[in-house]
Amino acid sequence: MNQMKSFTEKYSNFVLNNSKLLTSLLVIVSLFFAVQLLWIKVNPSLFLLDKTHEGRIHMDRARDIYSGSGEQILVGVVTDKDSIFNVASLEQVSALSKAFATLNLVTEKDTEALQALATDQQSSAQIDAILEHGVNEDDKFKLSKLLEHVRATQPQQLDTIHYLEGLLVRAAPIVRIRSIANVENIQLKDEFLDIHDLMETVPKNVEEARKLEQEAYENKLFIDSLISADRKSTMIQIELLIDEEDSYNLQKFYGKVVDVLNNTDSADSFHIGGTATYMAAITQIVEQDNNKFFPFVVAVIALLLFISFRSWQGIWLPLSIAIVTLIWTMGVVSLLGFKLNIITNMIPVFLISIAVADAIHFLTAYDKYKQSYDQTVSVVKSLDHLMLPMLLTTITTFFGFFALSSSNLSFIREFGLFVAIGVVFAFILTVTMLPLILPRLKSNQAQAKATSKGLLNVVEKFGAKANKLSTSKPWLVLLALVVLIGTMGTLGSKVVVDNENIASFSDSTRVRQDNDALNAHFGGTIPVSIWFESEQKEILKTPEMAAFVRDIQAHISAHEHVGYTLSYVDYLDRIHDVIADDGQSTLPESATQELISQYFLLYEFGQGTEILDVIDYDYMNTRIIALSHTDKGTVWQDIIKSVSAYAEGKLPSGVTMHVIGTGELQASNIPEIINSQISSFVISVALISILMVILFRSFVLGFIGIAPLISTIAMLAGIMALLDIPLDIGTSMICGICFGVGIDYSIHFISVYKRNFAELNEDVNSALAQTMQTVCRPILVNSLTLSCGFFMLYFSDYAAIRNLGVLVAMSMILSAVISLFMLPTLIRLTNRGLPSEVIEGAQGSKV
């Protein structure tokens, strides 16, 4: 402890004697990190598991095997007429399909950028050819050749190569558009299989429209996918080449689709869905929340700081530290190449709230000392008084959040890592900026005295009441706490673990409303694929494989949450229906391999290609595509478990089964959420307990310090059960956050108690009474400040963020209140004194 005091004195002198150097350094570092913010990007992916996860690896493999595997934007066209097959609506669908096909993401800046790449005769000629009619989809081949040339001649120009790779995507961002205007229809014509666009020309009258409607509904492949069973709606499916984590281009393309629809004069209504749409919506929420939360959090915390300190410096000093902390942290995020996602988007709220905590304690001590000393001495004494507690709370908070980085869910891992880094930055800035600034501010002794008098009386009364109860009736207080916490903890066992993305969007958002509209008319918007992989060529032509796929498809189709399925057997059924004259609309069970092979051959001769959505060229791989109305993790967990159990023992020899897609990833999130909660709890408790024991050199005090946090977690679990809040991607972080932030109260309380116990002749009651007077105000003001800051998350349009904001806000108040009742009670009942080495340490320290 004496060593810490010596270090604090040396540090204080260093800061005060090198103020210009340190101020310049702080400004330079802050400007450096502020510049990095210009390049920060957003990851809109709904996939919480990163690309190294098995499910995402299989998804990438599937994109190389099957067509129709890219992210999609779905545009539903709904009519209020008897049928969507009316001339006006059909003209509209045709026009929209063509309009969407022309969309690209090329800008005028690309022309200038391409011209700058003309470094030799060949590249100049290639670029001139590309720019001749403007960069568009027709230039894909030319751009590919230019990219090959640059790779061959300038392999070190990675920025140029990456730019051209991106331009290839932006010039032709669409893989395929599928609608009733161009979807393949399989019919018999002159005894030959005829595969043609369903709507080769737009009907000119009612009779032609009715004929087209009859043709469409005769093909079961279309119903619940492209056309609704109620005949009121049709779907335009836009498959994109854009990567799911390319937030900028996803949002840009989504915006262009919306612009096309907004500029379309129609009596029909349009509804947009699909995974790419949800990802674009995530990007919008991230940007909107940042713009919305930051000013509100700053305003609320500023108000609370003013109520606490009744001075402008009590407002702008903590907020300045918080804002610089945020700049440094987000600068690191950008510098290391990480992107903001739906979870790390909350970092500003957390850091602004957390970073003011040490400043509140420091300014409280500073105001107290300033009544007796000048400003410089007050700064030195405040540092001497608080350096060790602030350092220790920083370490424990760091480990509380860093425990989240053990999660396999990349969003949680990144959140925990960067908030932990921000906590360290906040400590460094607090013990540097305040000693640099406070001595240079105009002294106002009267204001310092008025500050304490102006505090809310309720804070002082609460502290006195808590101390009185723990003094006069400690066993009763303990019993009440145990009963309350035990009851809530028992209720907490009923908390459901789940994760749902689309339902997390607010009911008022367009993405949620459009998704509901699409689900009302179609088989679903959430895809999953049951992929059967084999090394045996042409295995799909065997009757055994066809029968197996039909069996599995029937099983998954029977699930209440599955609204549409598609397999290669459906194509065989359609071919048989139009060719065979046996009265059967499906491939008969007696079909031979020769017959199946013949059907495949006829399809190839008809130049059909859409079957490649579900098979490969070698007839070795196939998948069943299933659509659901929900992306709820527990639903998909049940579907996958059911299909896997049903398929077990039935798989043909040499065939392996993979379940891939959005639904599978949602199901995979659930065990990871559980593991994340368990790991963060165990790691937080273990690390913080060890630190508490080392800090206070007492197992008893270590246990006492951690008890309020475990109690808070139990209370929160009960609240989650009562409010029907699931353990999801957001709320699974509650343990790490609660331990990381809430432990500060225990450390400050016990540290001050140690000092008072030594100074007041080892009188427990007097020491605790003095401790309550000292720490009650900063603890309650701190908890209220943090709680109000975190509660701003409640106004997000995303439920997982709203729930987390409410729970963290509650945890801050609960942790503070429980600490102020439980800590003095447990100290009285279990300690009534301290080990001699702890007393000696306290006597040798001003902590």
N, C-alpha and C positions, 0 to 999 in steps of 0.2 A: 504493500500500500504506500509506504514511504517512497518507493521507487516511482510509483505513479505520480505522487505529488511532485517529486523532483522533475519528472518528465513534463508535467503540466506547466510548471514554472518556466522551464526552458522553452517549451512550445509557446507560451504566452509572450515571453520576451522576443522570441524569433518573429512572431507575427507582428508584434507592435513595432519592432525595429526594422522590419523589412516590408512595410506596408505598401510602398510604391511598387516594389518588385512583385509582390504577391497579387496586388490589384491588376497589374499589367498582365500577369500570367493568367489570372481568372478571365479577364476580358478576351485574351487571345484564344484560350481553350474554348470559351463559350462561343466565340465567333466561328471557330473551326467546326464545332458540332452543329451550330445553326446552319451553316452552309450545307452540311450533309442532309439536312431535312428536305432540301430541294429535290433529292433523289429518292426519297422514301416511297415505297410502293405498297400496293394492297394485294393480298392473296384472298380471292373471293371463294376459294374452294370450300365446299361443304364437307369435304373428306377430312376428318380429324386425324386419320392415320396417314403418315407420310408415304412417299412413293416406294419406300423399301418394304412396306407391309405386303405380305403374300397376296392379299386380295387385290391390291393396286398393281402389283407385278403381273398378275393374271389378266387384269383389265387391259394393261398395255399389250400383252401378248395377243389378247383377243382382237384388238384393233388391227393387228397385222394379219389376222386370219379372216375375220368376218367384216363385210361391209355393214354400214349402218351402226357402227360401234362408237361413233364420236358423240360429243355432247350436243344436245339438241335444244332448239327453241321451238316450242309448239304453239301454233296460232290457231285457235278455235274460232270458227265463223258460225254464229248462231242466228237463226232466222225466227221471226215471230209468225211466219206463214206456216202453212200445213207441212211443207217439206222444204228442205234446203235445196232440193232439185227444182228450183224455179229459175227462169232465164236470168233474172237480175243477179241472183246470188251466184250462179255458175259463172257468169261473166266476171263477177267480182273475184271469185276464187282464181280464175284463170289470170286475171290482171295482177292480182297480188303475187301469185306464183312467179310470174315473169318479173315483177318489180323487185321481189326479194332476190331473184337470181342475179340481178345487176349490181347488187350492193357489194361494195368493197370498202376498205379502210385506208385507201391511199389518199394522201394530202398533197397540197402544192409544195410543201417542204421536201417531199420525196423526189420531185423533179430536180430541185437544186442539189439534193444529196447525191442523186445518181450522176448528174453532170460532173460533180466533183470527183467521182470515182474513175473518170476516163483518164487513165494513166499511160495507156499505150494504144497503138493503132487498133488492135483487136477489141479491147474493152470499149474504145470510143465508138467503133462500128456497132457493137452489140447494144450499147446504151442508146445510140441514135435510133436503132431499130425499135427498141422498147418504147422510147418516148415519141415515136412518130405519130401515134394515135392516142397517146396518154396511157399510163400504166393501168392495165385491167386484167381480167381473168385470162384473156387470150395471150397474155405475155408470160404465162407460167413457164413455158418451155424456154423462152429467151432468157428469162431471169435465172432459170436453172443452169443454163449454159454460162451465163455471166458469173454465177456463183462458182461453178467448176473452174473457170478461168482464174478467178481471184484466189481460190484455194491452191491452185497449181503454181501461180506466179507470186502470190503474196501470202504465204501460209502464216506469217507472223502478224498479219493485220487482222487480229481477232475481232476488233470492233467492226471492221468492214464486213467480215464474214457473218457476224451475228446480225448486223443490220440487214444484209441481203436475205438471210434466213427468215428474219421477221417480215421483210417486204414480200417475200413469197407468200406468206400466210395472209398478209393484209391485202395483197392484190387479188387473191382467190381464197377468201375465208370460208367459202361454202363448199362442202364435199358433195352434198346432194340436197335437192328439194323434192319432197314427195307429197303429192296431193292428188285429189281426184282428177286434176288436169293432166297428170302425166304418169300416174301409177300404172304398173303392168296389169292388164287383165288377160286371163287365160280363157280362150273360147275355141270352139271347133268351127273351122271354115273349110268347106270343100274337102272334108275328111282329113284335114291336116290341123295340127295344133297351131292356133293363131294367137300369138302374144303381141298385144298392141296397147297403146295408151288408152286408158279407160275413156277419156274425153278428148278424142282427136281434134274435134272442133266444138266450139261452144254451141249448144242448141239454140235454134232461132225462134222456137215456139214451144208451146206447152206440150204438144205431142212428142216432140224430140226430147224434151226434158224428162217426160214420163218414161220414155223408152230407155234413156240413160239411167234413170233411177232403178228401173227393173233390172237392167244389166248389172248395176252395181250391187244391189241387194241379193242377187243370185250368187255372188261370190262371197262366201263366208270369211275369206281372208281380210276383208275390209271392215266388217262390222265390229264396232267398239274400238277400232283403231283409227281408221280414216273417216268413217261415217258412223253416226250414232244410231243406235237401235230405234230411237224414237223419231228418226228421219229429220230432226230439227237442226242438226249441226254437222259440220265437216271439219277436218283437221288438215292444216298445212304443217308438215314436218321439215324443219330446216336443220340439217346436220352440219356441224361446224368443224373446221380444221383447227380452230383456236384451242390452245391448251386450257384445261380447267383452272389453272393457276395464273393465267394471263388476264389479270383483272382489267387492265386498261382497254385491251381490245375486246374483251367480252362485253364490257359496259358500253363501249362505243358501238359495237354491232347491235346490241340490244336497243340502244338509243335510236339507231337507224331504222330498226324494225318498227319501233314505236312511232317514229316520225312518219313512216309510210302509212301506218294505220290511221294516225291522226289526220293525215292529209287526204284520206279516202272518204268520200261522201257516200254514206251507205245507210240503208235502213236496218241492216244487220248489225249485230254487236260482235266485237272482237275481244278475245281473251287469250292472254299469253302465259304459257307455262313451260315446263321442261327444266331439266337440270341446269342448262346454261342460263336460263332466265333467273332461277333461284340464286345462282352464283353472282349474276349481275346485280340482283337485289341486295345481296350481302355487301357488295362494294358500296352501293348507295347508302346502306345503313351505317357502314363504317364511317363514311364521309359525313353523313348527317349527324351521327352521334358525336363525332369529334367537334363539329361546329356548334352543336347544341350543349354538350356537357361542359366543355371547358369554361365558357363564360359563366354558366350557372354555378359550377363548383367554386370558381374563384369568388363570385359574388356572395355565396352562402358562407364560405369560410371567412371572407373579409368581414361580414356582419358579425359572426361569432367572435372573431378576434377583437373587433371593436367593443363588443359587449364585455369581453374579458379584460382588455387592457385600457379601454377608454382613451386611446391615443393613436395617432396616425402611424407612428413608428411601430406600434404593436400590430398594425395591419400590413404595411408594405414590406417590412423586413422579413417576416415568415413567408409571405407570398413571393417575394423576390427569390428567396432560397428555393422555394418549391418550383418556380418557373425555370430557374437555371438548372435545377436538378432534372426537370423534364426535358429541357433542351439537350443536356448532356446524354441522357439515357436514350432518347429517341434518335439522337445523332449516332450513338453506338449501334442501335438497331439498323439504321440505314447503312452505316459504314461496313458492317459485317454482312450485308447483303440479305438480311431478313426482311420479310414483308409483314405489314399489319394484317391481321385476320380478325375474325369476329370476336376472339377472346383477347388477343394482345391489343385490340382497339381500346380496351379498358385501362391500359397502363396509365394514360394521362390522369384519369380520375383517381386511381390508386396513389400515384406518386404525388399529385397535388395535395391529397389528403394526408398521406403519411409524412411527407417531407416537412410539414409545418410542426410536427410533434416535438422534435428536439428544440426547435426555436421557441415553442411555447414554454417549455421547461426552463430554457436559458433565460428568456426575457422575464419570467416570473422571479427567478433568482436574482437577476440583474436589478429589477425594480426594488427588490428587498434590500440589496446591498447599497443601492444608490441613495437610500435614505440616510446612510451613515458614512459613505465614502464617495470620493470623486469617481468620474466615469471610468478612468483607466483602471483604478484599483477594483472597481466593481466588476469590470470585465474579467480581470485576473482571478478574483475570488469566485466568480460564477463558473469559470472554466475549471478551477480547482475543485469546486463543489460538484460539478456535473460531468467532467470528462469521462470518468470511469463508468458511471451509470449509462451515459449516452453511448459509449463505446460498446458496452455489454448489450444494451438493447439493440444496437445496430447489428451486432453479431447474431443475437438470437432471432431478430427479424429476418436477417439475411438467410439463416438456415431454415426458418419457417417457410419462406418463399422458395428457397433453393430446393427444398424437399420436393416441390412440385415438378422439378426438372427430371425427376426419376420416372415420370409418367411416359408411357409409350404413345400417348396422344400428343402429337407434335404441337398443337395449339396451346395446351396446358404447359408443356415443357418449355416453350418459348416464353410464355407469360411469366412463369416462375423464375426463369433465368434473368430476364430483364428487369423485373421488379426488384429482385435481389440486388442486381447491379445498381439500380436507382437508389435503393436504401443506403448503400455505401456512399454513393455520390452525395446524398442528402446530409450524411454525417460530416463528410469532408467539407462541404460548403458551409454547414452550420458553424463548425468550430474554426472556420477561416473567415467567412464574410462578417459574422457578427462582431468578432474582435477587431476587424478592420474598420467597420462602419460606426459602431456605437460610440467610441471615444471622440469621434468627429461630429457627432450630432449635438445640437444645442441642448444643454442641460435644462431640465424643468423639474425641480425638486417638488414643487407643489403638485404637479401632475402625477408624479410617482406616488405621492401619498394618497392622492385622490383615487388612484387606480384601485387600490385595495378596498377603499371604502365604497366604491361604486359597483363592486361585484354583486351579483344576485345573492340575496340573503338565503335563497333556497339551497345554494351550494353549501354554505357554512352550516345551515341547520341540518342538512342531510348528513354531513360528516359527523356532527355532534351526536345525532341520533344513532347512527351506525355504531359509533364508539360506545355510547351509553348502553345499547343493547348487548353488544359483545362483552361489555364489562359486567353488567348485572345479570345477564341470562345467557351465558355462552352456550350451555348445553341446549337450551331452547332454540337459539339461533341455528346451531348446528343441526338439530333435529329437523327444523323447518326447511333448511337448505337440502338436507338429505332426502326428505319426503318429496319436495318439489322436483329436485333434479332426478331422483329415481323414477318418479311418475312420468316425467317428460322423456327420460331415456327409454323407458319401457314402450311408450308410444312410438318412439323413434324406430323401433324394430320393424314397424309397419311401413316405413318409407320404401317406395318403389324405385327401382333403378331402371331408367329408361332414357331414351334420347330421340327427339323428334325435331327436325329442322323446319319443315314447312309450317307446321302448326305453331312454331315459335314466332312466326311473323304475326304482327298485330292484325286483328280483324279489319282494321281500317286501311291496311296497306293494299295496294293494287295486286301485288303478287299473291297474297292470300285469297283475295276475292276471285281473281281469275282462276286460281287453282281449284277453288270450290266449284266454279262454273264448269271447268273442263271435266272434273270428276263426275259432275251431275249428268254429263252427256256421253262420256267415254269410259273405257275400261280402266283408266288410271294414267298417271303421269310419272310414276316411280318405277324404273326398270330393274330387272335382275335377270341374269342368264344362268341356266343350268347347262353347263358345258360338259360334253362327253368327248374325251380325247383318246385316240387310239393310234397305234403305229401300223395298223393293218389297212392297206389301201383298199378302197371301195367297200369297206365294211358297212357303209350306210346303205348299200344296195342289197344287203342280206335281209330276208324276212324277219329274222330274229331281232336284228337291231331296230327295224321299223316298228315291230310289235313292242319292244322294250320302250322306245321313245314315246309311242302312243300311250302306253301304260303310265309312264311317269307324268306325261302331260295331263292326262285325265286326273291323276292324283292332285297335282298342283292346282289345276283349274277348279277343283272342288272346294278349295279353301275360300272361306267367306270374304277374305280381303284381296283376292286376286280377281281382276275383272277382265283380263284378256291374256291369251297365250298364243304363241305361234311356234311351229316346228316345221321341219322339212316334210313330215308326214302330212301336214295340212296341204302342202303343194301337191303331193302325190294324190291326196283325196280329190283335190280340185281337177287335176288332170284326168283322173279316173271318171269323175263325175261328168266331164264334158265329152270324153272319148267312148267310154264303155257303154254298152247298151244292155246292161244287166239289171237296171233298176236300183242299183246301189249308188249312193252319193259319196261313199268312202271306199278306200282301197280294201278289198276283201281280205280276210284273215288267210285265205288260201293263196294269196298272191305269191308268186315265185320270184326268185332273184332275177330271172330273165325278164319278167314283166316289169319289175321295179327299174331295172337297167334300161329297158325300152322307154319307160316314162321319162327318165332322166335325159335320155338321148333326144327324145322329141322336144323336151324343154330347151335343150341346147340348140337344136336345129331352129327352134322358134326364136332364137336369140334373146331368151329371157336371162335376166341377170339378178333379179331381186332375191332369188333363192339363196344367193351368196350371203345374204344377211344371216342365214342359219346353217350353212354348210361351207366347206372349203372345196377347192378345185379337185383334190384327190379323193374326196368322199371318205376322209379319215376322221374329220372333226365335225361335230354338230352341236347346236345349242337349242334349248327351248327358251324363247323370250317370254317373260311374264311381266305384266304391268299390274301395279297396285294403286289404290287410292291413297295410301299412306306410306310415309317413310319412318313410321314409328319402329324403333329398334326391337322392342319386344314382339311386335307382330311379325317382323321378318325373322327374328330368332325362332319363333314358333314354326313359320313356314319352312325355313331351311332345315330345322330339326326334323320336321315331319317328312320332308322329301328325302333327306339323307337316310332316315331310318327305313323308309319304304323302299328305297333303291338298294339298300344293303342286302347282299345275297342274290340280287337280281341282275347286277351288272354283268354284261357279256364278258367273256374272257379277254383280257388285254385292254379293257376300257377303264379309264379313270374319270371320276366326276369332280368338277369344280363348280362352285357357286360364286358368281361374280356380279358386280354392279352396285348401284347405289344402295339397294336393299341389303345386300350382304355386308357392305361396309357399315351400315347403320347397326346391323346385328353384331358385328365385330366390335363396335364401340362399347357395348354394354360391359363385357368382362374387363375391358381396359379402363372403363370408368370406375368399376369396383376396385380393380388393382391400384388405380391412381389414388383413390380415397384411402385405401389401406396403407399403401406405401407412404403417402404424405403424412398420415397419422403416425405410423410407427417411426418413421425417420424424424419427424418433428418432435415427438415425445422423447425419443432416445437422445437426440442431439441436445435439445434444450434442457432436458433433465440433467444430463452430464454437465452441461455448462453451469446450470444453477448450483449443482453440488460443488463444483470446482470454485465457483464464485463465492459462495457462502460457507464453504468448507464444512458443510453439514448436510447429511442425508435428510434429516428432518426438515430443514429449511428448504432444501431442494424439492422435497415432496410438497411442502406447503405452497411453494411458489408455482408449481405446475397444476395444483388442484383446481384453482378457479378456471383454468383453461379447459381441462377435461370436463368440468361441470358445464361450462358454456357450450361445448360441443354437444353434450347430452341434451341441454335445453333446446338447442337449435334443431336437433333431430326430432324432438317432439313437436316443435313448431312446424317443421316441414310436413310431418304426418298430419297435423291438424289442418294445415292450409292446403293439403294435397299437392305439395311441391315435390316433384321427383328428384332423385339424385341423377343429374345429367351432366353435360359437358361443363356447365357453369358452376352448379352447386357442388360438384365433386372437388372443387378447389377450396371449399370452405375450411377444411381442417388446417391446411397450410397457411391460409390467410389469417385465420383466427389465432393460431399459435404464433405466427410471425409478428402480428401486431399486438395482440392481447397480452403477451408476456411482458411487455414494457411496464404495465401497471404493477405487476408483481416485483419486478426488479427495482423500480423506483421506490415502491413501498418498503420492501425489506432492506434496501440500501439505507434509506433514511432512518428506518427503525434501528438498524445496527448502530448508526452514529448516535442516535438519541439514547439508546440503551446504555452505551458506554459513558455518555456525558452526564446522564441522570442517575448515576450510582446503581445501575443495574435494576432499576425499578421498572418492571414490565408495564404496569398500568400507566405510569407517567410517560414512559417512552412511547407507548402506543397513542396516548392522547396527543402528545406533541407531534407524532408522525401523522395522525389524521389531520391535524390543523395545517401541516405543511403540504401534504400530498393530495388532499381531497380536491382542492381547487384545480391544480394542473391536470389531475387524472380525469376529473369530470369534464372540464373544458376540452381536454384532448379527445375524450371519447365522444363528446357531443359534436366536436368539429369533424372528426373522422366519420361519425355516423351520418351527419348531414351531407358530407361530401360523397360518401358511397351511395347514399339514398338517391342521388341524382341519376344513378343508373336505372332507377325504376321507370324513368321516362323514355327508355329505349323502345324501339319498335320490335325488339327481339326478346322473346320470353326468357330464354336462358340468362340473358344479361339482366333483365328486370328482377328475376328471382334471386340471382346472386347479389344484386345491389341491396335488396330488402334484407336478405339474411346477414350479409356482412354488416349492414347498418345496425341491425338488431344485436349482432355479436359484439360490437364495440360497446354498446350501452350495457348489455348483459355482463360482459367481461369486467367492465369497470365497477358495476354495482356489486356483482358477486365478489370481486376482489376486496372491496371496501368492507363487506360483511364477513367474508370467509377468512381473510388473512389475519385480522386481529383475533378472531375467534379461535382459529387453529393455533396461533402463537400462544394464546393464553392457555389453551387446553393441553397442548403437547409440549410446549417449550418452557414457559415461565422463566426463561433464562437462556443463555447461550453458552456453547462450549467456550472454554477459556481462550482457545486460540482465535475464535471469532471475536471475542471481546477485545483481545489485544490488537487484532487487526483493525477493529472499529476505532479504538483509541488512537491508533496511529494514522488515521485517515479522516479526511473531511467529507468523504463520500456520503 
